[in-house]
Amino acid sequence: MVKGTASMGKKAGKSKFVIRCRRCGKRSYHAKKKKCSSCGFGNSSKLRTYSWKKKKTFPKIIKK
């Protein structure tokens, strides 16, 4: 069994492909794919959103 703690040190410096996004500011822009996985920059002009990501809001019931 070779893949253990010694292999974990070889992972340093692998983050050069994922850099900070210009539009959302998160570290999720893939430099090789030229697109952001968080906001969709480089893929479309619209922001990347999904209905399952939004928090459900219920109407306020005002009691008299």
C-alpha positions in Angstrom: 0.0 0.0 0.0 1.8 3.1 -1.2 -1.0 5.7 -1.5 -0.9 7.1 2.0 0.4 10.1 3.9 3.6 10.4 1.8 1.5 11.0 -1.3 -0.4 13.9 0.3 2.7 16.1 0.2 2.8 15.8 -3.6 -0.5 17.6 -4.0 1.0 21.0 -3.3 1.0 23.5 -6.3 -1.9 21.8 -8.1 -4.2 24.8 -7.7 -2.9 26.8 -10.7 -5.9 25.8 -12.9 -8.6 27.1 -10.5 -8.1 30.8 -9.9 -10.3 33.7 -8.6 -13.3 34.6 -10.8 -13.5 38.2 -12.1 -17.3 38.4 -11.8 -18.2 36.7 -8.5 -14.8 36.8 -6.8 -14.9 33.2 -5.7 -12.0 30.8 -6.3 -13.9 28.7 -8.8 -12.8 29.9 -12.3 -11.1 27.1 -14.2 -8.3 28.6 -16.3 -8.1 25.7 -18.7 -11.9 25.4 -19.3 -12.3 29.3 -19.2 -15.4 29.2 -17.1 -16.5 29.7 -13.5 -18.3 26.8 -11.8 -20.0 29.2 -9.3 -21.5 32.0 -11.4 -21.1 30.7 -14.9 -18.8 33.4 -16.2 -17.3 32.5 -19.5 -20.1 30.1 -20.2 -23.0 32.6 -20.4 -23.8 36.2 -19.8 -26.5 35.3 -17.2 -25.6 34.3 -13.7 -25.7 30.6 -13.0 -28.7 30.0 -10.7 -30.9 27.0 -9.9 -34.4 26.8 -8.3 -33.2 24.2 -5.8 -30.5 26.6 -4.6 -32.9 29.4 -3.7 -34.4 29.5 -0.2 -38.1 29.2 -0.1 -40.0 32.3 1.1 -43.5 32.1 2.5 -46.0 35.0 2.5 -46.3 36.7 5.8 -49.7 36.3 7.5 -50.7 39.4 9.4 -53.1 38.7 12.3 -55.5 41.4 13.4 
